Every structure is written in C-alpha cells, then in structure tokens.
Amino acid sequence: MTQNETILTFFKTGHELTALNAMVNFGVGRLAARVNELRHRDGHDIRTRMVTRNKKTFAEYRLEGK
C-alpha cells in the first residue's frame, strides 16, 4: 500500500492527522506533500485546521464529509 493509500484509508475512518502522528504511525515524513497530492491530483476534499497546543502551532488534516 502506498503512503497516499494509507493516509486516505485512515482519513476514511473519520480521524484527523497531523505530521507528527503521520510520522509515528505510518512513517510518512512529508504529510503536507501527500495531502497536496490527494487534493490536487486525486481530487479529495481534505481540510486543514491550524491547531495551537503548548504554544506550538501545527496543521491538522481531515477528509471533508467524514
């Protein structure tokens, strides 16, 4: 299974994904690049939400409609 397929399968379960979670759980080092491919090449509606925790801001991605 490719990284994009793994990420999309995870999104389809209704969960959000951050770069840290993607690295730890799936070995994906460039989540933003994979999300960009899923959005623009494959046409998936993936939303980005900026989250701040412990004075650090990061992107959290989710598949719209899930």
Summary of the structure (lengths in Angstrom):
residues: 66
radius of gyration: 11.3
end to end distance: 21.4
largest distance: 35.4
contacts: 166
relative contact order: 0.24
helix: 42%
strand: 27%
